[in-house]
Amino acid sequence: MGHETAEAASWHQDERRTVGAVSAESRPPGRPRSDRHPAARALFHADGELSQAREELRQGLLLLRDGPVADAYNSLTLAAATLASTDPAQARAACVHATAAAWSGGDRDGYLAALAALPAVPGPHDGTGAARDRDSPVDAFWRTYRDGMHSVMNGDFARADALLRPVLNVLAARREPLDLLNAGTVALMLGDLPTARHLLGLALAGARSGKAPDLVPRILEHLAYAELREGSHHQARVHAEAGLEAAGRLRQRNVSANLSAVLALAASITGSPATVAAHAQAALRVAHAHGLRQTATLAEWAQARADLGHGHAERAAARLAPVVHAGPRRGHFGLWVLTVPCYVEAAVLAGRGADVDADTDTDHVIDAYAVWAGMGADPQAPALLARCRALVAGDERAEELFADALARHDQVNGPFEHARTHLAYGMWLRRRRRPGEARPQLRSAVMGFEQCGADVWAEHARAELRAAGETTGAAGPEPGPLGRLTPQQLRIARHVAQGATNREVARQLSISTRTVEYHLRNVFTQLGVRSRVDLARLLGE
């Protein structure tokens, strides 16, 4: 596309300029009166339609930030249809914003329809290339963008990368905050997380410098999500908190909801269950009211991952089952598949897993994840797929699959998921009465979680390591009355205090329910408590 792409890189106008320009518009000097001549009346009618279309565009943009996204989509597509013949630039802006509304609402068909409506090259496309040779740079740019995003939606990421990489480069070369935001979004869709973080960081710097302050929340939303995907959870939390503050100040409630969901995901690794629940519920309140399917899926995922990290596998599996299975409650069309590794792990720990040869729901979702892993959009997906298959495999295949997963983790950046695979393998070995082999895997898990700041999961791995017989470097006795408990009693007490049932504790520690009941009676006696509520209160203190 060469040097002529400067014009093509006009993407869509900054929302501030679009809304401001439409709001400030007035009747042009000398506009014909509607009662003078039929041609004048026709011009007046057309001008009225144009003004109405621009008002629809303005309303759509406002609703996209703070309102039901289905309403935003309808306003934006209506504006695009009216503006297509008179103002192609704003029509394209309306279409791109409509795709954003459809994505937020989880409306795949709506996304494709808005994409197809992008005003691009007029005339036939007979495959000969004759019409395309006459394309303007703007037409070529938008057709390439449209075809690239179609490829993303169809799962052809190799073709999408070939088409969208030049689009990304054109946008990045503009160095304006909006263009850099869009370039970062394209990189995020392609799974190129380092590039996405770099471009979004540049966009943030430009927006904060005063060029586009109202873009700051959206940039921070995308940046925090990219950091989460790459495993930089603490950085994601810092950026999401800053974005939430800015979005609240600018009354962008839909962006605030997305950022709350990101904070919930970060807290599911580094924070308490109460923190996760607070962020998730804040996200879901707006998501339910405004139809934000993307936000709702992320919030449910966060709560399930927190449940899993604190040993509540049954609760995590129950929460994610409707998200991953086909039906009206399935999660966002572009995100539900990312929750599959969590669901599989939770289902296996909760006793829902089955041998790999059995025809089970778990196997069906793993097969769906295998399709995703084969698309090449997520560098960590092949390792996670091997881990999922190891968890449901028979003993004769599981070790080979765990080893394959760890080897694949070594080839990509993703310390949190790498540590989770070490943890899963160590737990698998311990439950087969092989503690000597389990301990090296569990030590690697502890170190991996500590290095990426996953405090919740590091404690989970330490508990498994202690259960596997690790004593070197162990902490001293617990202070106060807890010091009277044996290590096994203390593990059981902590699980029960976190809300686990006896059955859940038994599964987590690979002991019988009767053993849990026996130890729990002794815990109550040693600590002088009479109920699980009293136990939780004591451990909380």
C-alpha positions as CSV (number, residue, x, y, z in Angstrom):
1,M,0.0,0.0,0.0
2,G,3.1,2.2,0.0
3,H,3.2,5.9,0.7
4,E,-0.4,6.4,-0.4
5,T,-1.7,4.7,2.7
6,A,-1.6,7.9,4.7
7,E,-5.1,8.7,3.4
8,A,-6.2,5.1,3.9
9,A,-5.2,5.2,7.5
10,S,-8.0,7.5,8.4
11,W,-9.7,4.5,10.1
12,H,-12.6,6.2,11.9
13,Q,-12.7,9.6,13.6
14,D,-12.0,10.0,17.3
15,E,-15.3,9.8,19.1
16,R,-14.8,13.3,20.6
17,R,-14.4,14.8,17.2
18,T,-17.3,12.9,15.8
19,V,-19.7,13.7,18.6
20,G,-18.5,17.3,18.9
21,A,-18.7,18.0,15.1
22,V,-22.2,16.5,14.9
23,S,-23.4,18.4,17.9
24,A,-22.0,21.7,16.7
25,E,-23.4,21.4,13.2
26,S,-25.8,24.0,12.1
27,R,-27.7,24.8,8.9
28,P,-25.2,25.8,6.1
29,P,-25.5,29.4,4.9
30,G,-27.9,29.7,2.0
31,R,-29.5,26.3,2.5
32,P,-32.6,26.2,0.2
33,R,-36.0,26.8,1.8
34,S,-38.2,23.8,1.5
35,D,-41.1,25.8,-0.2
36,R,-39.2,27.3,-3.1
37,H,-38.7,24.5,-5.7
38,P,-39.1,20.7,-6.0
39,A,-35.4,20.3,-6.4
40,A,-34.8,22.5,-3.3
41,R,-37.3,20.5,-1.4
42,A,-35.5,17.3,-2.3
43,L,-32.2,18.8,-1.2
44,F,-33.8,19.9,2.0
45,H,-35.2,16.4,2.6
46,A,-31.8,14.8,1.9
47,D,-30.1,17.3,4.2
48,G,-32.6,16.4,6.9
49,E,-31.9,12.7,6.5
50,L,-28.1,13.4,6.7
51,S,-28.6,15.3,10.0
52,Q,-30.8,12.6,11.4
53,A,-28.2,9.9,10.4
54,R,-25.4,11.9,12.2
55,E,-27.6,12.2,15.3
56,E,-28.1,8.4,15.2
57,L,-24.3,8.1,15.0
58,R,-23.9,10.4,18.0
59,Q,-26.5,8.4,20.0
60,G,-24.9,5.1,19.1
61,L,-21.5,6.3,20.3
62,L,-22.9,7.5,23.6
63,L,-24.8,4.2,24.1
64,L,-21.7,2.2,23.3
65,R,-20.0,3.7,26.2
66,D,-22.9,3.9,28.6
67,G,-26.1,2.0,27.6
68,P,-27.5,-1.2,26.2
69,V,-25.2,-2.3,23.4
70,A,-28.0,-3.7,21.4
71,D,-29.5,-0.2,21.2
72,A,-26.0,1.2,20.3
73,Y,-25.8,-1.4,17.5
74,N,-29.1,-0.5,16.0
75,S,-28.4,3.2,16.0
76,L,-25.0,2.7,14.5
77,T,-26.1,0.4,11.7
78,L,-29.0,2.7,10.9
79,A,-26.6,5.6,10.7
80,A,-24.2,3.6,8.5
81,A,-27.0,2.7,6.0
82,T,-28.0,6.3,5.6
83,L,-24.5,7.8,5.4
84,A,-23.1,5.2,3.0
85,S,-23.9,7.2,-0.2
86,T,-23.3,10.7,1.2
87,D,-20.5,10.4,3.8
88,P,-18.5,7.1,3.4
89,A,-16.0,8.1,6.1
90,Q,-18.6,8.5,8.8
91,A,-20.5,5.4,7.5
92,R,-17.3,3.4,7.9
93,A,-16.9,4.8,11.4
94,A,-20.5,3.7,12.2
95,C,-19.9,0.2,10.9
96,V,-16.7,-0.3,12.9
97,H,-18.3,1.0,16.1
98,A,-21.3,-1.4,15.3
99,T,-18.9,-4.3,15.2
100,A,-17.6,-3.2,18.7
101,A,-21.2,-3.1,20.0
102,A,-21.9,-6.6,18.6
103,W,-18.7,-7.9,20.1
104,S,-19.6,-6.5,23.5
105,G,-23.0,-8.1,23.3
106,G,-21.8,-11.5,22.1
107,D,-23.7,-11.1,18.8
108,R,-21.6,-13.0,16.2
109,D,-24.2,-12.6,13.4
110,G,-24.5,-8.9,14.1
111,Y,-20.7,-8.5,14.0
112,L,-20.5,-10.2,10.6
113,A,-23.4,-8.1,9.3
114,A,-21.8,-4.8,10.4
115,L,-18.5,-6.0,8.9
116,A,-20.2,-6.8,5.6
117,A,-21.9,-3.4,5.5
118,L,-18.5,-1.5,5.5
119,P,-18.7,0.7,2.4
120,A,-15.7,-0.5,0.4
121,V,-15.1,-1.0,-3.3
122,P,-18.1,-0.4,-5.6
123,G,-18.5,-2.6,-8.6
124,P,-18.0,-6.3,-9.3
125,H,-15.5,-8.7,-7.6
126,D,-15.1,-11.3,-10.3
127,G,-11.8,-12.6,-9.0
128,T,-9.8,-11.3,-12.0
129,G,-8.4,-8.4,-10.0
130,A,-9.5,-5.9,-12.6
131,A,-11.7,-4.0,-10.3
132,R,-9.2,-4.1,-7.5
133,D,-6.5,-2.6,-9.7
134,R,-8.7,0.5,-9.8
135,D,-9.0,0.7,-6.0
136,S,-8.2,3.9,-4.2
137,P,-5.9,3.4,-1.2
138,V,-8.8,4.0,1.1
139,D,-10.9,1.3,-0.7
140,A,-7.9,-1.1,-0.5
141,F,-7.4,-0.4,3.2
142,W,-11.0,-1.0,4.2
143,R,-11.4,-4.1,2.0
144,T,-8.3,-5.6,3.5
145,Y,-9.5,-4.8,7.0
146,R,-12.9,-6.3,6.3
147,D,-11.5,-9.5,4.8
148,G,-9.0,-9.8,7.6
149,M,-11.6,-9.6,10.3
150,H,-13.8,-12.1,8.4
151,S,-10.9,-14.4,8.6
152,V,-10.5,-13.9,12.3
153,M,-14.2,-14.7,12.8
154,N,-13.9,-17.8,10.7
155,G,-10.8,-19.0,12.6
156,D,-8.4,-18.6,9.7
157,F,-5.7,-16.8,11.7
158,A,-2.9,-17.4,9.1
159,R,-4.9,-15.6,6.5
160,A,-6.0,-13.0,9.0
161,D,-2.4,-12.3,10.0
162,A,-1.4,-11.9,6.3
163,L,-4.2,-9.4,5.7
164,L,-4.3,-7.5,8.9
165,R,-0.5,-7.1,9.6
166,P,-0.3,-4.3,6.9
167,V,-3.4,-2.7,8.4
168,L,-1.7,-2.7,11.8
169,N,1.5,-1.2,10.4
170,V,-0.4,1.6,8.7
171,L,-2.3,2.5,11.8
172,A,0.8,2.3,14.0
173,A,2.7,4.6,11.7
174,R,0.1,7.3,12.3
175,R,1.2,7.6,16.0
176,E,-2.1,9.1,17.0
177,P,-3.8,7.6,20.2
178,L,-6.9,6.4,18.4
179,D,-4.9,4.8,15.6
180,L,-2.5,3.2,18.0
181,L,-5.5,1.9,20.0
182,N,-7.0,0.3,16.9
183,A,-3.6,-1.1,15.9
184,G,-3.2,-2.6,19.4
185,T,-6.7,-4.1,19.1
186,V,-5.9,-5.7,15.8
187,A,-2.7,-7.2,17.4
188,L,-4.8,-8.5,20.3
189,M,-7.2,-10.2,17.9
190,L,-4.3,-11.8,16.2
191,G,-2.9,-13.1,19.4
192,D,0.3,-11.0,19.1
193,L,0.3,-10.0,22.8
194,P,3.8,-8.3,22.9
195,T,2.9,-6.1,19.9
196,A,-0.5,-5.3,21.4
197,R,1.0,-4.3,24.7
198,H,3.6,-2.1,23.0
199,L,1.1,-0.3,20.8
200,L,-1.4,0.2,23.5
201,G,1.3,1.5,25.8
202,L,2.1,4.1,23.1
203,A,-1.5,4.9,22.7
204,L,-1.9,5.4,26.5
205,A,1.1,7.8,26.6
206,G,-0.3,9.9,23.8
207,A,-3.8,10.0,25.2
208,R,-2.6,11.0,28.7
209,S,-0.5,13.8,27.1
210,G,-3.7,15.6,26.4
211,K,-4.3,14.5,22.8
212,A,-7.4,12.3,23.6
213,P,-8.1,12.0,27.4
214,D,-11.5,10.4,26.8
215,L,-9.8,7.4,25.1
216,V,-7.8,6.6,28.3
217,P,-10.3,4.2,29.8
218,R,-10.7,2.2,26.6
219,I,-6.9,2.0,26.1
220,L,-6.4,0.9,29.6
221,E,-9.2,-1.7,29.2
222,H,-7.4,-3.3,26.2
223,L,-4.0,-3.0,27.8
224,A,-5.0,-4.7,31.0
225,Y,-6.6,-7.5,29.1
226,A,-3.5,-8.0,27.0
227,E,-1.4,-8.1,30.2
228,L,-3.8,-10.7,31.7
229,R,-3.5,-12.9,28.7
230,E,0.3,-12.7,28.8
231,G,0.4,-13.5,32.5
232,S,1.4,-10.0,33.9
233,H,-1.4,-10.0,36.5
234,H,-0.1,-7.3,38.8
235,Q,0.4,-4.9,35.9
236,A,-3.0,-5.7,34.6
237,R,-4.5,-4.8,38.0
238,V,-2.7,-1.5,38.2
239,H,-3.8,-0.5,34.7
240,A,-7.4,-1.7,35.3
241,E,-7.7,0.3,38.5
242,A,-6.5,3.4,36.7
243,G,-8.9,2.8,33.9
244,L,-11.8,2.2,36.3
245,E,-11.2,5.6,37.9
246,A,-11.0,7.3,34.6
247,A,-14.1,5.6,33.2
248,G,-16.1,6.5,36.3
249,R,-15.0,10.2,35.9
250,L,-16.1,10.2,32.3
251,R,-19.3,8.2,32.9
252,Q,-18.4,5.3,30.7
253,R,-20.2,2.6,32.6
254,N,-19.8,-0.1,30.0
255,V,-16.0,0.4,30.0
256,S,-16.1,0.4,33.8
257,A,-17.9,-3.0,33.8
258,N,-15.3,-4.5,31.5
259,L,-12.5,-3.2,33.7
260,S,-14.2,-4.6,36.8
261,A,-14.3,-8.0,35.1
262,V,-10.5,-7.7,34.3
263,L,-9.9,-6.8,38.0
264,A,-11.9,-9.8,39.1
265,L,-9.7,-12.0,36.8
266,A,-6.5,-10.5,38.3
267,A,-7.8,-10.9,41.8
268,S,-8.6,-14.6,41.1
269,I,-4.9,-15.1,41.0
270,T,-3.6,-12.6,43.6
271,G,-6.5,-11.6,45.8
272,S,-9.1,-12.9,48.3
273,P,-12.5,-14.5,47.3
274,A,-14.2,-11.4,48.7
275,T,-12.2,-9.1,46.4
276,V,-13.0,-11.3,43.4
277,A,-16.7,-11.4,44.2
278,A,-16.9,-7.6,44.7
279,H,-15.3,-6.9,41.3
280,A,-17.3,-9.6,39.5
281,Q,-20.6,-8.4,41.0
282,A,-19.8,-4.8,40.0
283,A,-19.2,-6.0,36.4
284,L,-22.3,-8.2,36.3
285,R,-24.7,-5.5,37.5
286,V,-23.9,-3.4,34.4
287,A,-23.5,-6.5,32.2
288,H,-27.0,-7.8,32.9
289,A,-28.6,-4.3,32.4
290,H,-26.7,-3.4,29.2
291,G,-26.4,-6.8,27.6
292,L,-22.6,-7.1,27.9
293,R,-22.0,-10.7,27.2
294,Q,-18.2,-10.3,27.0
295,T,-18.1,-8.7,30.5
296,A,-20.4,-11.4,31.9
297,T,-18.2,-14.2,30.6
298,L,-15.1,-12.7,32.0
299,A,-16.7,-12.2,35.4
300,E,-18.0,-15.8,35.6
301,W,-14.6,-17.0,34.6
302,A,-12.9,-15.0,37.3
303,Q,-15.2,-16.3,40.0
304,A,-14.7,-19.9,38.9
305,R,-10.9,-19.5,38.8
306,A,-11.0,-18.1,42.3
307,D,-13.1,-21.1,43.4
308,L,-10.6,-23.4,41.9
309,G,-7.6,-21.7,43.4
310,H,-9.2,-22.0,46.9
311,G,-10.0,-25.7,46.5
312,H,-13.8,-25.4,45.6
313,A,-13.7,-27.5,42.5
314,E,-17.4,-28.5,42.5
315,R,-18.4,-24.8,42.7
316,A,-16.0,-23.9,39.8
317,A,-17.2,-26.7,37.6
318,A,-20.9,-25.8,38.3
319,R,-20.2,-22.2,37.4
320,L,-18.4,-22.9,34.2
321,A,-20.5,-25.7,32.9
322,P,-23.2,-23.5,31.2
323,V,-20.4,-21.2,29.9
324,V,-18.7,-24.0,27.9
325,H,-21.6,-26.1,26.9
326,A,-23.9,-25.3,23.9
327,G,-27.1,-23.6,24.8
328,P,-28.6,-20.2,25.6
329,R,-26.3,-19.7,28.6
330,R,-23.1,-20.4,26.7
331,G,-20.5,-17.7,27.1
332,H,-19.3,-15.0,24.6
333,F,-18.7,-16.6,21.2
334,G,-15.1,-15.4,21.1
335,L,-14.2,-16.0,24.8
336,W,-16.0,-19.1,26.1
337,V,-13.3,-21.4,24.7
338,L,-10.6,-19.7,26.8
339,T,-12.4,-21.0,29.9
340,V,-12.2,-24.7,28.9
341,P,-8.9,-25.5,30.7
342,C,-10.3,-24.2,34.0
343,Y,-13.5,-26.1,33.5
344,V,-11.7,-29.4,32.7
345,E,-9.5,-29.1,35.7
346,A,-12.5,-28.3,38.0
347,A,-14.6,-31.1,36.5
348,V,-11.9,-33.7,37.1
349,L,-11.2,-32.6,40.7
350,A,-15.0,-32.5,41.3
351,G,-15.3,-36.1,40.0
352,R,-16.9,-35.2,36.7
353,G,-14.0,-36.3,34.6
354,A,-13.9,-39.6,32.8
355,D,-11.6,-41.9,30.9
356,V,-10.6,-40.4,27.6
357,D,-12.3,-43.1,25.7
358,A,-15.7,-42.4,27.3
359,D,-18.3,-40.2,25.5
360,T,-18.5,-37.4,28.0
361,D,-19.3,-33.7,28.0
362,T,-15.7,-33.1,29.2
363,D,-14.3,-34.8,26.2
364,H,-16.6,-32.7,23.9
365,V,-15.3,-29.4,25.3
366,I,-11.7,-30.6,25.0
367,D,-12.4,-31.5,21.4
368,A,-13.7,-27.9,20.9
369,Y,-10.6,-26.5,22.6
370,A,-8.4,-28.6,20.3
371,V,-10.0,-26.8,17.3
372,W,-9.1,-23.5,18.9
373,A,-5.6,-24.6,19.7
374,G,-5.1,-25.6,16.1
375,M,-6.0,-22.1,14.8
376,G,-2.7,-20.6,16.1
377,A,-4.2,-17.5,17.8
378,D,-3.0,-18.4,21.3
379,P,0.6,-19.5,21.7
380,Q,-0.2,-21.2,25.1
381,A,-3.2,-23.2,23.8
382,P,-1.3,-26.4,22.6
383,A,0.3,-26.8,26.1
384,L,-3.1,-26.2,27.8
385,L,-4.7,-28.7,25.4
386,A,-2.1,-31.4,26.4
387,R,-2.8,-30.6,30.1
388,C,-6.5,-31.0,29.6
389,R,-6.0,-34.4,27.9
390,A,-3.7,-35.5,30.6
391,L,-6.2,-34.8,33.3
392,V,-8.9,-37.0,31.7
393,A,-6.5,-39.7,30.4
394,G,-5.9,-43.1,31.8
395,D,-2.8,-43.6,33.9
396,E,-0.9,-45.2,31.0
397,R,-1.2,-42.0,28.8
398,A,-1.4,-39.2,31.4
399,E,2.3,-39.0,32.2
400,E,3.2,-38.7,28.6
401,L,0.7,-35.9,28.1
402,F,1.8,-34.0,31.2
403,A,5.4,-34.2,29.9
404,D,4.3,-33.0,26.5
405,A,2.4,-30.1,28.1
406,L,5.5,-29.0,30.1
407,A,7.7,-29.2,27.0
408,R,5.3,-27.0,25.1
409,H,5.2,-24.5,28.0
410,D,9.0,-24.2,27.7
411,Q,8.6,-22.8,24.2
412,V,6.3,-19.9,25.0
413,N,5.9,-17.1,27.6
414,G,3.2,-17.9,30.2
415,P,4.5,-18.5,33.7
416,F,1.1,-18.7,35.4
417,E,-0.2,-21.5,33.2
418,H,3.2,-23.2,33.2
419,A,3.0,-23.3,37.0
420,R,-0.5,-24.6,36.9
421,T,0.6,-27.5,34.8
422,H,3.4,-28.4,37.3
423,L,0.7,-28.2,40.0
424,A,-1.7,-30.4,38.1
425,Y,1.0,-33.0,37.4
426,G,2.2,-32.9,41.0
427,M,-1.3,-33.4,42.4
428,W,-1.9,-36.3,39.9
429,L,1.3,-38.0,41.2
430,R,0.5,-37.5,44.8
431,R,-2.9,-38.9,44.4
432,R,-1.3,-42.0,43.0
433,R,0.8,-42.4,46.1
434,R,4.0,-41.2,44.4
435,P,5.0,-38.3,46.7
436,G,8.7,-38.5,45.9
437,E,8.0,-37.8,42.2
438,A,5.3,-35.3,43.1
439,R,7.5,-33.0,45.2
440,P,9.7,-31.7,42.3
441,Q,6.7,-30.8,40.3
442,L,5.0,-29.1,43.2
443,R,8.2,-27.1,44.1
444,S,8.3,-25.9,40.5
445,A,4.7,-24.9,40.8
446,V,5.4,-22.9,44.0
447,M,8.3,-21.1,42.4
448,G,6.4,-20.4,39.2
449,F,3.5,-18.9,41.1
450,E,5.7,-16.8,43.3
451,Q,7.6,-15.4,40.3
452,C,4.4,-14.2,38.7
453,G,2.8,-13.0,41.9
454,A,0.0,-15.5,41.9
455,D,-0.2,-15.6,45.7
456,V,-3.5,-17.5,46.0
457,W,-2.1,-20.3,43.8
458,A,1.3,-20.3,45.4
459,E,-0.4,-21.1,48.8
460,H,-2.4,-23.8,47.1
461,A,0.8,-25.4,45.7
462,R,2.5,-25.1,49.1
463,A,-0.4,-27.0,50.8
464,E,0.0,-29.7,48.2
465,L,3.7,-29.8,48.8
466,R,3.2,-30.2,52.5
467,A,0.7,-33.0,51.9
468,A,3.4,-34.7,49.7
469,G,5.7,-34.8,52.7
470,E,7.8,-31.7,52.1
471,T,9.5,-30.6,55.4
472,T,12.7,-28.7,54.3
473,G,12.3,-25.0,54.7
474,A,8.8,-25.4,56.1
475,A,7.5,-22.5,58.2
476,G,7.4,-22.7,62.0
477,P,4.4,-23.7,64.0
478,E,1.2,-21.6,63.6
479,P,0.8,-19.0,66.3
480,G,-1.9,-19.2,69.0
481,P,-4.4,-22.0,69.2
482,L,-3.7,-23.1,65.7
483,G,-0.3,-24.4,66.9
484,R,-2.1,-27.2,68.7
485,L,-3.2,-28.7,65.4
486,T,-1.4,-31.3,63.3
487,P,-0.5,-30.3,59.7
488,Q,-3.3,-32.5,58.4
489,Q,-5.8,-31.0,60.8
490,L,-4.7,-27.5,59.9
491,R,-5.1,-28.2,56.2
492,I,-8.6,-29.5,56.8
493,A,-9.5,-26.5,59.0
494,R,-8.4,-24.0,56.4
495,H,-10.4,-25.7,53.7
496,V,-13.5,-25.8,55.9
497,A,-13.1,-22.2,56.9
498,Q,-13.1,-21.2,53.3
499,G,-16.5,-22.8,52.8
500,A,-15.6,-26.3,51.5
501,T,-17.8,-29.2,52.3
502,N,-16.4,-32.4,53.8
503,R,-16.7,-34.1,50.5
504,E,-14.8,-31.3,48.7
505,V,-12.0,-31.4,51.4
506,A,-11.7,-35.1,50.9
507,R,-11.3,-34.8,47.2
508,Q,-8.8,-31.9,47.5
509,L,-6.6,-33.9,50.0
510,S,-7.1,-37.3,48.5
511,I,-8.5,-38.8,51.7
512,S,-11.9,-40.3,52.7
513,T,-14.8,-38.2,53.8
514,R,-14.8,-40.2,57.1
515,T,-11.2,-39.2,57.7
516,V,-12.2,-35.6,57.2
517,E,-15.0,-35.9,59.7
518,Y,-12.7,-37.5,62.2
519,H,-10.1,-34.8,62.0
520,L,-12.7,-32.1,62.0
521,R,-14.2,-33.3,65.3
522,N,-10.7,-33.1,66.8
523,V,-10.2,-29.6,65.3
524,F,-13.4,-28.4,67.0
525,T,-12.3,-30.0,70.3
526,Q,-8.7,-28.5,70.1
527,L,-9.9,-25.0,69.2
528,G,-13.0,-25.0,71.4
529,V,-15.4,-24.1,68.6
530,R,-18.8,-25.6,67.9
531,S,-19.5,-24.8,64.3
532,R,-18.0,-24.2,60.9
533,V,-18.9,-20.5,61.2
534,D,-17.0,-20.3,64.5
535,L,-14.0,-22.0,62.9
536,A,-14.1,-19.6,59.9
537,R,-14.2,-16.6,62.3
538,L,-11.3,-17.9,64.4
539,L,-9.1,-18.6,61.4
540,G,-10.1,-15.2,60.0
541,E,-8.8,-13.5,63.1
